Amino acid sequence: MKTVIGGALGAYLLLGAVAHAQPAHNPPSGLNPEPRFKLEALRFKALNETGLDVWPLSDEVYVSIHVPTHRVATRSKIYNDVDAGETKHFPLDQSCILPIADLSGPRTLHGENGETWRCSEGGAPGESH
């Protein structure tokens, strides 16, 4: 069976529970520094399983994230045999959500095809109020 974390529930599970935003390492300089940030997914936890927990059936999970304003989408590697209560960690080379380094134009990155990506060191512009 295949399970996809997507939509509002997926955003809650991924972003609300385990994604992590932190200030970029290179703070801006000047009188009015612009806030900057990085957003990375660290891990996910399976809350339950699809159907019965009976051999040979297992959940295969991947995480898809689409950021329309930045015209980028990522799809993690596939995690096989994920059981309820299990926590899986994203590889460091597939954890960046925003801003992805060296990305030009609309793009979808596929971890299951061996693609890797990383966050830009300078972070993405934030919004000040």
Residue, then its C-alpha position, 0 to 999 in steps of 0.5 A: m500500500k502507498t501512503v502520501i502525506g499531502g494536503a492540509l493534513g500533510a502540511y500539519l504533520l510535516l510543518g506543524a510537527v517537525a519542520h524547523a525554521q531558523p535564522a540564516h547563518n549569514p545575518p544581513s548588514g546595514l541599518n535596516p537588516e532584512p529578516r532571512f530564514k531557512l525552512e527544513a524538514l527534519r523528520f516525520k512520525a507515522l501516526n497510524e497505518t493504512g489498512l491492517d498491519v498484516w504481513p506482507l502489506s506495508d506502508e511506503v511513505y514519501v513526502s511531497i512539498h510544493v512551494p508555489t510562490h518560489r516555483v519549487a516542489t520536492r519529493s523525498k525518497i521512499y521510506n519502506d515498511v513504515d509502522a505506526g509510531e515510527t519516526k523517520h529522519f530526512p537525509l540532510d541532502q533532502s531536508c531543505i524546503l526553502p530556499i533551495a540553493d542553485l535553483s533557477g526556474p520552476r523545478t521539481l526535485h525527486g529524492e527517489n531518483g537520487e537527486t539531492w538539494r541543499c538550502s542556500e546559505g544566505g536564507a530567503p527574505g523574510e517579512s518584517h512588520 
